[in-house]
Amino acid sequence: MLRRIQRMSDADGYIRVAAIDHPENYVALFDPDLSKVGFDEVVDSKLELIRGMAPHCSAVLVDPVWSFGQGVLTGSIPGGVGIISGLEQLAYSPAGFGTETVVRPHWTVPVLARLGADGAKLVVFYREEHTDIVATQHELVRGVVAQCREHEVPLIVEPLWYPLEGESLDDPAVRAARVEAIISSAATFTELGADIMKVEFPGYVGTPEGEAEAAEACARLDAAVDVPWVLLSASATFDQFAVQLRIAAEAGACGFMAGRAIWGDGVGRHDAETRARGVRTAAERLDTLADVLRTHARPWREPVSVSEAVEALPADWHEAY
């Protein structure tokens, strides 16, 4: 498992992931009527972005339909770039995704292990107030954790807060409750066995007061987990996400797994130059985020000295592994 986390990290110990595993919401960027978008059109778009972004990230988060196998087969995902894929089956509609936690029946941890993936990701739409649903979700995650331990595949858990009926983020009380839920869910899934937490930003940027509150929330999140944690971009613009990442990195985040904030300008039925410009922009943004990490973050793991390695692994360690 250690080797797989190393492969999804850069040489300095930062996890810099270009996430392009988006399902039908990616397809909808070409045409709201998904039936009018060709399979090959989506594969071509995703691989074009992956080829451009791969030299600028430590790993890619790819889907099983349009990008994992095709990226490997074509060499668009170089051998030195880590590969992560999600286990979840998301139910998409133009209004958004359904909140039920469902895993793909055929895209499983053993399959990912056989294919050489470096990590498995699981999205969990999570509201702890729904105790009956939460119990089922916890049981599902425990099962996935056991599979990942058996096959030595790191598990990345991504809990996502969502509003219940009558809630609005225009309400300061709801905004504050969301922050607390992000921190609490990170602690919960760490306790359940997640190897890496992929979290929403626990706060709001744009004002000095908001950013100070977010910094305090990020510090509490860091104290609540004892595994590496990385930031997702959600609906943030790139400029907003860069600020969020700085704040999170200063508190202890060791990386990011971000998508549309990075590559959103290059997807759709654009001319070749617009698409190429979008790819260049994505690469530049990844480099900017890498600089944020190098300046403000700490790596997910401190290097182990030779003497420490000798003490931890005596001559016969391999016989008992």
N, C-alpha and C positions, 0 to 999 in steps of 0.2 A: 504493500500500500504506500509506503514511503516513497518508493521509486516513482509511482504514478503521480503523486502530488508534486514531486520534483519535476516531472515532465510537463505538468501544467503550469509551472512557475518559470520565471526567468532566472538567470544565473545569480541575481542578487537576492532571490527569495521573495519576489513580488508576483502576485497572481494577476496577470493582465489578459483578460479574456474578451475577445470579440464575440458577442452572442448574436447568432443569426439562425437560431432554431425556431424562429417565429413561424407558426403554421398559417392558417387561413387569413389572419390579419395582414400577413406579408403579401399574400396573393391579392387581397383587396386593394393594395396600393396600385395595382395594374388596372383593375376594373372592379367596381362594387359588385357586379354580377360575376361571381366566381366561375361560373360555367363558361365564360368567355375568355378565360385565361388558360393558356396551354401549359401542360406539365413541363415541357421543354423550355418554355419561356421563363418559368420560375427557376428551374435548375440553372439555366444560363446566367440569370441575374445573380443568384446566390454564389455561384462559383466565381464569377467575375469579381465580386466583392471579396470573397475569401482569398483569391489569389493576390489581390492588392493589399489586404489587411494582414495576411499571414506573416510577412517579415517585420511587422510592427506590433505583434502581440505574442504572448507566451503560449496561448492556447485558443482554440475556437470551440464555441458551443454550437453544435449542429444538430439538425433534426434527421430522423431516419427516412423521411420521404423524399426530400429534394436535395440533401446536401451531404450527409455522412458518407454513404457508399460512393456517391458520385465524386465527392471531394477526394477520397482515397484513390479511387480507380484512375482518375485523371491526373493525380499528383497535385491538384490544386491546394491540398493540405500537405505541406512538406513533412517529411519524416521527423524533423526536429521540432515540430509544433504539436502541442498536446491536443487531445480530442476529448471532448465531454459531450454527452447527449442526455436529453431528458427522458425519463421513464413515463411521464404523465401523458394521458390522452385528454386534451383540452376540447371542450365543447364550445365551438365558436358560433356566434351570430353577429349581425351588424351592430347589435346593442352591446356586445362584449362577450366575455367568456362565462360559462356556467361555473358555479362554485363547488361542484361535487368533485371529490378527489378520486380519480380513476387512473389506473395504470394501464399501459398498453398490454394486451394479452400476449403479444409475440416479441415485443422489444423489451427484453428482460435483462436483469443483471448478468446471468450466465452468458447471454448472447453478446452483451457489451464486452464482457471479459474475453470471450473467444475472438472477438474482432479487434482486440487490442486497445479498447478505449481506456482513457486515463481517469475518467470520473463519470459517475451517474448523478443526474440532477433530478430532484423531485419537487414540483410545485405543489403547495398545499394552501388553498384558500381557507383562511383560518380566522374564526371568531370564537374565542374561548367561552363566550356566553352560551353558545349552543352545545351544552354538555353532552347530549346524546351523540351528536355528530363528532364532537371532539374525541370521544372515547373510541369511535370507529377509526378516526384518522390516526390516533396514537397507535392503535393496534396495527394498522397498515404500515406505518413507519417502522415500528419494531420489526415487522417481518422483512421489510426492505433492508433495514440495518443488518439483520442476520444474514441475508443473502450477500450483501456487500462484504461483510466480514469473511464469509466463507470463500468468496472469490477474490478477496483483497482488492476490491474496487472502492475508492473513496466515494462517500455519499455526500452530495451537496444538497441541503434542504433549503427551499425558498418559500418561506411562509408569506402569504400576501393578505394584507388587511383589505376588507371591502365593507362598504356602508350597508347597514341594515335598513329596513324600511323606515322612512322618516328621518334618517340621518343625512346631514349635509356637511361637507367640509367648510362651508361658509360659517358654520357654528363654531366659535372658539372652543367650546367644551368638547365637541366631536374631534376637532383637530388635536386637542391635548390628549384625549383618550386614545386616538390612533397612535400617537407617539409611545404611550405607555404599552399599548398592545404590541408594537414592534419589538420593544425591549423584552417584554414578557415572553413572546413567542420564540425569540432567539434563545432565551434561556431554556425554555421547554424542550425545543428540538435538539439542543445540545445535550440535555440530560437523556433524551431518548436515543442518542448515539450518532448524531450527525458528525461527520468528519470536518465539514466546512459549512459555515452558514452564509447564505446569500441573502442579504437583507435590504429592505427599503430604507431610505434615509429617514431617521427618526426626528424630523423637524421640517423647518421651512426657511428658505433663504430669501434674501431681498431687502432685509432690514438688519441693522446691527443687533437689535434686540432679539430678532428671530434667530440669527446665526449664533448668538451667544447661548440661547436656550438649546439650540441644536447641538452645540459643542458639549454642553453638559449632558444631554441625552445620549450622545455618542459615547461619552466617558462611562456612563452607567451601563450602556450596552456592552462595552468592552469588559467591564467588571463582571457582567452576568454570564459570560461565555468563556470557556477555556479551550476553544478551538479557533482556528483561523476564521476570520469573517471578512467578506467582501461586499461591495456595494453594487446594487443594481440601479439602472437609470430610470426605470418606470417611464413616466410621461415628461420628464425634465428635458429642457433644451440642453444643448451641449454646454453652453456657458453656465447654466444653472448646475449641471452635473459636475463640472469642473470645481465649482465652489463647494458643492456637497462632498466631493471626494477629498478635497483638502481638509475640510473639517473632520470627516470620518478618519482620514489617515492620521491626523494629529492625535486622535483619540485611541488609535490602535488597529484600524482596518489595514489589511495587508494587500488589498487589491480591489479589482472591480470585475464584474461580468456585465457588460453594458451592450445595448443593441441600437435601437433606433436613434438615440442621441448621437451616435457615432456615424451611422451609415444612412440615415433617413433621407439625405439629400440626393442619393444616387439610385433610388429604387422607383420604378414605374416605367411607363412607356415613353421614355425619353430618347432623344437622338444620341448618337454614339458619343459626341463630345460632352454632352451633359452627364451621361453615365460615367465617362472617364473622369470628369471633374469631380463627380460624387465619390468615386473610388479614391482619388487623390486627397480629397477632403477627409475621408474616413481615416486614411493613413496618417495624415497630419494630426488629427484629433487623438488618435491612439498614442502618438509620440508625445503630445501635450500631457495626456493623462499619465504616461510613464514618468515624465518629469515631475509631475505632482507627487507621485509615489516616492520617487528618489529623494525629493526634497523634504517631504513631510511624514512619510510612513516608516514603519519598521517591518522587516521581513517576517514571514510567518514562522520561521524557525532559525535559531542561531546556529552557525556552523559548529560541527562537532570536531574536536581536535583528534589527532592520531592517537594520543594517549587515552583519551576518553573512549575512542572506538576499540582500542585494544582491551580496555577494561570491560566494556560492554559485550564484546564478542570474542571470547576466548577461542582457541584453536579448534575446539570441537563443536562450536555453535551450530554449524550446518548439519550435524548429525541429529540434533534434537529439534530442528525447526519444523 
